[in-house]
Amino acid sequence: MSATTPSAAPTAAAGRTMADAFATARAEDRAVLLGFLPAGFPDVETSVRAMTTMVEAGVDAIEVGLPYTDPVLDGPVIQAAAQQALDGGCRTAEVLRIVSEVAATGAPTLVMTYWNPVLAHGVERFADGLVAAGGAGLITPDLTPDHGADWIAAADDRGLDKVFLVAPSSTDARVAETARACRGFVYAAAVMGVTGARTTTSSLAGPLVARTRAVTDTPVGVGLGVSNGDQAAEVASYADAVIVGSAFVRCLLDAPDTESGLAALRDAATDLAEGVRRRA
């Protein structure tokens, strides 16, 4: 699949990118707080309310998860939420509508997605839809730069952020290759294994951030495991962004009703936002 020419492709100028979020955070001498929720969980309209609540409570940027039938890198909490979204009929068109509504808050809004749904939709069609929705870019956990030429070309033509992952098991050469391909930030998966909130942060995160920073000036965000403000402050002391997913999902998953879930979500976001501002 070939990319359109830069003159023919729409650009992401209408939506805020992660560069905007990092510029704001640097001016305030703090890290960025990036929050994840699956689109359509627990239903489409509530997911919009939930992500808007997160922004209002201090989350700087939002990852909108595209529900997928085979989320091999996700733990049980996110898997359960994604399945609920799929059961409710949330598909790519609804995901892009959610992106549009969340981006309207002014927060940079990225889609977190496995690669197969993008291929099924069409790479350039998906990129155009994301631009039209005001989205900032994609986080692609199962796509590596050496297999992502179509997406890299489409993103470059449209000025979209392209976020790839590095892990503690990544070789130095792989870290360098991945970092070179990223725009927006490099996603450092701080623990080995699937996603999920943890009681302590990973001892592997700091060294991975250091290895990544040795080969790039692109900001580095740490995800997988952060669940409270104290952990956020710890990670913010050495990373440019703190990424939180399962802890937010659990607020809604464990709540007895929607309003209680949104209240719990606001409290969690407030605590985490305070954490990235004090840098333990």
Backbone hydrogen bonds in HBPLUS format (Angstrom, degrees):
<---DONOR---> <-ACCEPTOR-->    atom                        ^
c    i                          cat <-CA-CA->   ^        H-A-AA   ^      H-
h    n   atom  resd res      DA  || num        DHA   H-A  angle D-A-AA Bond
n    s   type  num  typ     dist DA aas  dist angle  dist       angle   num
A0008-ALA N   A0005-THR O   2.97 MM   3  5.37 138.3  2.15 110.6 122.2     1
A0009-ALA N   A0005-THR O   3.20 MM   4  6.36 139.0  2.38 154.6 166.4     2
A0012-ALA N   A0158-ARG O   2.83 MM 146  5.90 133.7  2.04 155.8 161.7     3
A0015-GLY N   A0012-ALA O   3.04 MM   3  5.66 147.4  2.14 119.5 127.6     4
A0020-ASP N   A0017-THR O   3.10 MM   3  5.60 136.2  2.30 108.5 118.4     5
A0022-PHE N   A0018-MET O   2.93 MM   4  6.22 164.3  1.95 160.0 163.5     6
A0023-ALA N   A0019-ALA O   2.97 MM   4  6.08 151.8  2.05 141.9 149.7     7
A0024-THR N   A0020-ASP O   3.08 MM   4  6.33 159.9  2.12 148.6 153.1     8
A0025-ALA N   A0021-ALA O   3.01 MM   4  6.25 163.0  2.04 149.4 154.2     9
A0026-ARG N   A0022-PHE O   2.86 MM   4  6.02 161.2  1.90 150.0 155.0    10
A0027-ALA N   A0023-ALA O   3.09 MM   4  6.28 157.2  2.15 144.6 150.5    11
A0028-GLU N   A0024-THR O   3.18 MM   4  6.46 132.5  2.42 139.1 151.6    12
A0028-GLU N   A0025-ALA O   3.03 MM   3  5.06 132.2  2.26  96.6 110.1    13
A0030-ARG N   A0025-ALA O   3.08 MM   5  5.24 153.8  2.15 135.3 141.9    14
A0029-ASP N   A0026-ARG O   3.06 MM   3  4.84 162.9  2.09 102.3 107.2    15
A0032-VAL N   A0240-ASP O   2.97 MM 208  6.31 167.9  1.99 143.8 144.3    16
A0242-VAL N   A0032-VAL O   2.79 MM 210  6.19 160.1  1.83 165.7 169.1    17
A0060-ASP N   A0033-LEU O   2.85 MM  27  5.29 132.8  2.07 137.2 152.0    18
A0061-ALA N   A0033-LEU O   3.30 MM  28  6.67 150.1  2.39 151.6 154.0    19
A0034-LEU N   A0242-VAL O   2.89 MM 208  6.06 174.7  1.89 159.9 161.3    20
A0244-VAL N   A0034-LEU O   2.92 MM 210  6.34 160.7  1.96 165.2 171.7    21
A0035-GLY N   A0061-ALA O   2.98 MM  26  6.42 159.6  2.02 161.8 159.0    22
A0063-GLU N   A0035-GLY O   2.71 MM  28  5.89 165.2  1.73 152.0 153.7    23
A0036-PHE N   A0244-VAL O   2.84 MM 208  6.13 150.6  1.93 160.9 163.1    24
A0037-LEU N   A0063-GLU O   3.17 MM  26  6.55 153.8  2.24 171.6 174.2    25
A0065-GLY N   A0037-LEU O   2.88 MM  28  5.82 178.3  1.88 140.3 140.9    26
A0039-ALA N   A0065-GLY O   2.74 MM  26  5.40 175.9  1.74 142.9 144.3    27
A0047-SER N   A0043-ASP O   2.91 MM   4  6.01 150.6  2.00 153.9 162.5    28
A0048-VAL N   A0044-VAL O   3.21 MM   4  6.56 148.8  2.32 147.0 154.4    29
A0049-ARG N   A0045-GLU O   3.11 MM   4  6.45 162.4  2.14 148.3 152.8    30
A0050-ALA N   A0046-THR O   2.78 MM   4  5.96 154.1  1.84 149.1 156.7    31
A0051-MET N   A0047-SER O   2.99 MM   4  6.17 164.8  2.02 147.3 150.4    32
A0052-THR N   A0048-VAL O   2.96 MM   4  6.10 158.5  2.01 150.7 157.2    33
A0053-THR N   A0049-ARG O   2.88 MM   4  6.04 151.2  1.97 142.9 151.1    34
A0054-MET N   A0050-ALA O   3.01 MM   4  6.33 151.9  2.09 146.8 154.0    35
A0055-VAL N   A0051-MET O   3.12 MM   4  6.43 156.9  2.17 145.7 150.8    36
A0056-GLU N   A0052-THR O   2.96 MM   4  6.22 164.2  1.98 152.9 157.2    37
A0057-ALA N   A0053-THR O   3.00 MM   4  6.18 138.4  2.18 143.3 154.3    38
A0057-ALA N   A0054-MET O   3.19 MM   3  5.13 127.7  2.48  92.3 105.8    39
A0059-VAL N   A0054-MET O   2.97 MM   5  5.47 164.1  1.99 147.0 143.0    40
A0058-GLY N   A0055-VAL O   3.09 MM   3  5.32 163.7  2.11 108.8 113.9    41
A0062-ILE N   A0108-PRO O   2.97 MM  46  6.43 159.3  2.02 160.8 166.9    42
A0110-LEU N   A0062-ILE O   2.86 MM  48  6.25 161.1  1.89 168.3 171.7    43
A0064-VAL N   A0110-LEU O   2.73 MM  46  6.06 172.6  1.73 161.5 163.0    44
A0112-MET N   A0064-VAL O   2.92 MM  48  5.80 160.3  1.96 127.3 133.1    45
A0066-LEU N   A0112-MET O   2.98 MM  46  6.18 163.2  2.01 160.7 160.0    46
A0072-VAL N   A0070-ASP O   2.93 MM   2  5.70 129.8  2.19 111.7  96.6    47
A0074-ASP N   A0071-PRO O   3.09 MM   3  5.55 164.0  2.12 117.7 122.8    48
A0195-THR N   A0073-LEU O   3.12 MM 122  6.59 145.1  2.25 138.8 147.0    49
A0079-GLN N   A0075-GLY O   2.97 MM   4  6.07 159.0  2.01 156.5 163.2    50
A0080-ALA N   A0076-PRO O   2.96 MM   4  5.93 157.4  2.01 139.6 144.8    51
A0081-ALA N   A0077-VAL O   3.15 MM   4  6.44 157.4  2.20 145.7 151.7    52
A0082-ALA N   A0078-ILE O   2.87 MM   4  6.02 164.7  1.89 153.4 157.5    53
A0083-GLN N   A0079-GLN O   2.93 MM   4  6.09 156.3  1.99 148.3 154.7    54
A0084-GLN N   A0080-ALA O   3.08 MM   4  6.28 152.2  2.16 141.9 149.2    55
A0085-ALA N   A0081-ALA O   3.03 MM   4  6.35 151.4  2.11 146.2 154.0    56
A0086-LEU N   A0082-ALA O   2.90 MM   4  6.22 157.7  1.96 149.7 155.6    57
A0087-ASP N   A0083-GLN O   2.83 MM   4  6.02 160.8  1.86 150.5 156.1    58
A0088-GLY N   A0084-GLN O   3.04 MM   4  6.22 134.7  2.25 135.4 147.0    59
A0088-GLY N   A0085-ALA O   3.13 MM   3  5.05 127.4  2.42  91.7 105.6    60
A0090-CYS N   A0085-ALA O   3.06 MM   5  5.53 165.7  2.08 152.6 148.3    61
A0089-GLY N   A0086-LEU O   2.91 MM   3  5.11 160.2  1.95 108.1 113.9    62
A0094-GLU N   A0091-ARG O   3.02 MM   3  5.47 119.2  2.40 110.9 125.2    63
A0095-VAL N   A0091-ARG O   2.97 MM   4  6.25 155.4  2.03 153.8 161.8    64
A0096-LEU N   A0092-THR O   2.98 MM   4  6.27 161.0  2.02 158.2 161.0    65
A0097-ARG N   A0093-ALA O   3.12 MM   4  6.37 147.1  2.23 139.4 148.5    66
A0098-ILE N   A0094-GLU O   2.92 MM   4  6.17 155.1  1.98 150.1 156.7    67
A0099-VAL N   A0095-VAL O   2.92 MM   4  6.24 155.8  1.97 148.8 155.8    68
A0100-SER N   A0096-LEU O   3.03 MM   4  6.26 156.8  2.09 142.5 147.9    69
A0101-GLU N   A0097-ARG O   3.10 MM   4  6.43 156.3  2.15 147.6 153.1    70
A0102-VAL N   A0098-ILE O   2.90 MM   4  6.13 161.0  1.94 157.5 162.8    71
A0103-ALA N   A0099-VAL O   2.78 MM   4  5.85 166.2  1.80 156.2 160.6    72
A0104-ALA N   A0100-SER O   3.19 MM   4  6.26 135.4  2.40 134.3 144.7    73
A0105-THR N   A0102-VAL O   2.95 MM   3  5.59 162.2  1.98 117.1 122.9    74
A0106-GLY N   A0103-ALA O   2.96 MM   3  5.52 162.1  2.00 117.1 123.0    75
A0136-ALA N   A0109-THR O   2.70 MM  27  5.38 170.8  1.71 142.7 145.8    76
A0111-VAL N   A0137-GLY O   3.01 MM  26  6.45 161.7  2.05 153.9 156.3    77
A0139-ILE N   A0111-VAL O   2.81 MM  28  6.15 155.8  1.87 155.1 156.9    78
A0113-THR N   A0139-ILE O   2.98 MM  26  6.36 162.5  2.01 176.3 177.9    79
A0118-VAL N   A0115-TRP O   3.01 MM   3  5.41 125.8  2.32 110.6 124.5    80
A0119-LEU N   A0115-TRP O   3.10 MM   4  6.42 161.2  2.13 158.2 164.1    81
A0120-ALA N   A0116-ASN O   2.87 MM   4  6.08 161.9  1.91 156.5 161.6    82
A0121-HIS N   A0117-PRO O   3.04 MM   4  6.14 146.5  2.16 136.7 145.0    83
A0122-GLY N   A0118-VAL O   2.84 MM   4  5.91 142.1  1.99 145.2 156.3    84
A0126-PHE N   A0122-GLY O   2.77 MM   4  5.88 159.3  1.81 157.6 163.3    85
A0127-ALA N   A0123-VAL O   2.93 MM   4  6.18 161.5  1.96 148.4 153.8    86
A0128-ASP N   A0124-GLU O   2.86 MM   4  6.04 162.0  1.89 149.9 154.3    87
A0129-GLY N   A0125-ARG O   2.95 MM   4  6.12 155.8  2.01 144.7 151.7    88
A0130-LEU N   A0126-PHE O   2.87 MM   4  6.11 150.8  1.95 151.2 159.5    89
A0131-VAL N   A0127-ALA O   3.01 MM   4  6.26 159.4  2.05 149.5 154.5    90
A0132-ALA N   A0128-ASP O   2.92 MM   4  6.13 165.0  1.94 150.1 154.5    91
A0133-ALA N   A0129-GLY O   3.04 MM   4  6.19 137.8  2.22 136.9 147.5    92
A0135-GLY N   A0130-LEU O   2.90 MM   5  5.16 154.9  1.96 163.9 156.2    93
A0134-GLY N   A0131-VAL O   2.93 MM   3  5.13 157.3  1.98 108.6 116.1    94
A0161-ASP N   A0136-ALA O   2.74 MM  25  5.84 173.1  1.75 147.8 147.0    95
A0138-LEU N   A0161-ASP O   3.05 MM  23  6.28 148.9  2.15 148.8 146.4    96
A0163-VAL N   A0138-LEU O   2.97 MM  25  6.16 165.6  1.99 165.4 167.5    97
A0140-THR N   A0163-VAL O   3.18 MM  23  6.50 161.9  2.21 177.3 174.6    98
A0143-LEU N   A0140-THR O   3.35 MM   3  5.47 170.7  2.35 111.5 113.5    99
A0147-HIS N   A0144-THR O   2.93 MM   3  5.50 155.9  1.98 119.1 126.9   100
A0148-GLY N   A0145-PRO O   3.10 MM   3  4.77 166.1  2.12 102.5 105.9   101
A0152-ILE N   A0148-GLY O   2.87 MM   4  6.03 168.0  1.89 164.0 168.1   102
A0153-ALA N   A0149-ALA O   2.97 MM   4  6.09 163.2  2.00 149.9 153.9   103
A0154-ALA N   A0150-ASP O   3.03 MM   4  6.22 162.9  2.06 146.1 151.2   104
A0155-ALA N   A0151-TRP O   2.81 MM   4  5.92 164.0  1.84 156.5 161.0   105
A0156-ASP N   A0152-ILE O   2.90 MM   4  5.98 160.9  1.93 147.0 152.7   106
A0157-ASP N   A0153-ALA O   3.01 MM   4  6.14 156.7  2.06 147.6 153.5   107
A0158-ARG N   A0155-ALA O   3.11 MM   3  5.20 131.7  2.36  96.9 109.9   108
A0159-GLY N   A0155-ALA O   2.83 MM   4  5.80 112.6  2.29 147.1 163.6   109
A0160-LEU N   A0155-ALA O   3.01 MM   5  4.77 151.4  2.09 136.9 138.8   110
A0162-LYS N   A0183-ARG O   3.01 MM  21  5.13 134.6  2.22 123.1 136.2   111
A0183-ARG N   A0162-LYS O   2.93 MM  21  5.13 154.9  1.99 135.2 142.2   112
A0187-TYR N   A0164-PHE O   3.18 MM  23  6.07 162.8  2.21 163.7 160.8   113
A0166-VAL N   A0187-TYR O   2.90 MM  21  6.28 153.9  1.97 159.6 163.4   114
A0189-ALA N   A0166-VAL O   2.89 MM  23  6.14 161.9  1.93 177.8 171.7   115
A0170-SER N   A0167-ALA O   2.88 MM   3  5.23 161.3  1.91 115.7 122.0   116
A0175-VAL N   A0171-THR O   2.89 MM   4  6.18 159.1  1.93 155.1 161.0   117
A0176-ALA N   A0172-ASP O   3.01 MM   4  6.20 161.5  2.04 147.2 151.7   118
A0177-GLU N   A0173-ALA O   2.95 MM   4  6.17 161.9  1.99 148.6 153.7   119
A0178-THR N   A0174-ARG O   2.90 MM   4  5.99 164.0  1.92 150.9 155.4   120
A0179-ALA N   A0175-VAL O   2.90 MM   4  6.01 164.4  1.92 150.6 155.4   121
A0180-ARG N   A0176-ALA O   3.05 MM   4  6.18 155.9  2.11 146.6 152.5   122
A0181-ALA N   A0178-THR O   3.10 MM   3  5.29 128.1  2.38  99.6 112.9   123
A0182-CYS N   A0179-ALA O   3.23 MM   3  5.25 144.6  2.36  99.3 109.1   124
A0186-VAL N   A0219-PRO O   2.83 MM  33  6.30 155.0  1.90 153.5 161.0   125
A0221-GLY N   A0186-VAL O   2.88 MM  35  6.11 166.2  1.90 162.5 166.8   126
A0188-ALA N   A0221-GLY O   2.74 MM  33  5.85 173.3  1.74 177.8 178.8   127
A0223-GLY N   A0188-ALA O   3.18 MM  35  6.36 160.6  2.22 148.4 150.9   128
A0190-ALA N   A0223-GLY O   3.06 MM  33  5.99 163.9  2.09 166.4 169.2   129
A0198-ARG N   A0225-GLY O   2.98 MM  27  4.81 158.6  2.03 131.6 126.6   130
A0205-ALA N   A0202-SER O   3.35 MM   3  5.61 163.7  2.38 105.5 110.1   131
A0208-LEU N   A0204-LEU O   3.21 MM   4  6.27 153.3  2.28 144.0 151.8   132
A0209-VAL N   A0205-ALA O   2.92 MM   4  6.19 159.3  1.96 159.1 164.6   133
A0210-ALA N   A0206-GLY O   2.98 MM   4  6.25 162.4  2.01 154.5 159.5   134
A0211-ARG N   A0207-PRO O   2.92 MM   4  6.15 158.2  1.97 148.0 153.4   135
A0212-THR N   A0208-LEU O   3.00 MM   4  6.18 151.8  2.08 144.6 152.4   136
A0213-ARG N   A0209-VAL O   2.83 MM   4  6.06 164.8  1.86 157.1 161.2   137
A0214-ALA N   A0210-ALA O   3.07 MM   4  6.18 134.1  2.29 139.4 150.7   138
A0215-VAL N   A0212-THR O   3.06 MM   3  5.65 160.2  2.10 114.8 120.8   139
A0240-ASP N   A0220-VAL O   2.89 MM  20  5.34 140.6  2.05 158.4 167.3   140
A0222-VAL N   A0241-ALA O   2.89 MM  19  6.18 161.6  1.92 151.8 149.1   141
A0243-ILE N   A0222-VAL O   2.84 MM  21  5.78 159.9  1.88 160.9 154.7   142
A0232-ALA N   A0228-ASN O   2.95 MM   4  6.22 156.3  2.01 150.7 158.5   143
A0233-ALA N   A0229-GLY O   2.87 MM   4  6.07 153.2  1.94 148.3 154.7   144
A0234-GLU N   A0230-ASP O   3.06 MM   4  6.33 152.6  2.14 143.0 150.3   145
A0235-VAL N   A0231-GLN O   2.97 MM   4  6.25 168.2  1.98 157.3 159.0   146
A0236-ALA N   A0232-ALA O   2.84 MM   4  5.91 154.8  1.90 146.6 154.6   147
A0237-SER N   A0234-GLU O   3.18 MM   3  5.41 150.2  2.28 101.5 110.4   148
A0238-TYR N   A0235-VAL O   3.11 MM   3  5.85 165.3  2.13 118.9 123.2   149
A0239-ALA N   A0235-VAL O   2.94 MM   4  5.92 140.0  2.10 152.8 164.9   150
A0248-PHE N   A0245-GLY O   2.99 MM   3  5.48 125.1  2.30 112.5 125.7   151
A0249-VAL N   A0245-GLY O   3.02 MM   4  6.31 164.3  2.05 155.9 161.0   152
A0250-ARG N   A0246-SER O   2.88 MM   4  6.01 161.5  1.92 153.6 157.6   153
A0251-CYS N   A0248-PHE O   3.12 MM   3  5.34 129.1  2.40 100.1 113.1   154
A0252-LEU N   A0249-VAL O   3.09 MM   3  5.60 128.8  2.36 109.9 120.9   155
A0253-LEU N   A0249-VAL O   2.91 MM   4  6.11 160.8  1.95 151.4 157.7   156
A0254-ASP N   A0250-ARG O   2.90 MM   4  5.68 162.7  1.93 147.8 149.3   157
A0261-GLY N   A0257-ASP O   3.04 MM   4  6.25 155.5  2.10 150.5 158.0   158
A0262-LEU N   A0258-THR O   2.91 MM   4  6.22 156.7  1.96 156.0 162.2   159
A0263-ALA N   A0259-GLU O   2.99 MM   4  6.17 152.4  2.07 144.3 151.7   160
A0264-ALA N   A0260-SER O   2.95 MM   4  6.19 157.9  2.00 148.5 154.3   161
A0265-LEU N   A0261-GLY O   2.88 MM   4  6.06 151.0  1.96 144.3 153.1   162
A0266-ARG N   A0262-LEU O   2.92 MM   4  6.14 154.8  1.99 144.1 150.1   163
A0267-ASP N   A0263-ALA O   3.03 MM   4  6.30 159.9  2.07 147.4 152.6   164
A0268-ALA N   A0264-ALA O   2.96 MM   4  6.17 161.2  1.99 148.7 153.8   165
A0269-ALA N   A0265-LEU O   2.91 MM   4  6.09 163.7  1.94 151.8 156.3   166
A0270-THR N   A0266-ARG O   2.93 MM   4  6.08 157.4  1.98 148.7 154.9   167
A0271-ASP N   A0267-ASP O   3.04 MM   4  6.24 161.5  2.07 149.1 153.6   168
A0272-LEU N   A0268-ALA O   2.96 MM   4  6.18 165.3  1.99 153.2 157.1   169
A0273-ALA N   A0269-ALA O   2.83 MM   4  5.91 157.0  1.88 147.7 154.5   170
A0274-GLU N   A0270-THR O   3.00 MM   4  6.16 150.5  2.09 143.7 151.2   171
A0275-GLY N   A0271-ASP O   3.03 MM   4  6.27 146.8  2.14 139.9 149.5   172
A0276-VAL N   A0272-LEU O   3.09 MM   4  6.49 155.8  2.15 154.8 157.7   173
A0277-ARG N   A0274-GLU O   3.14 MM   3  5.19 137.2  2.34  96.9 109.3   174
A0278-ARG N   A0275-GLY O   3.15 MM   3  5.48 160.1  2.19 109.2 115.1   175
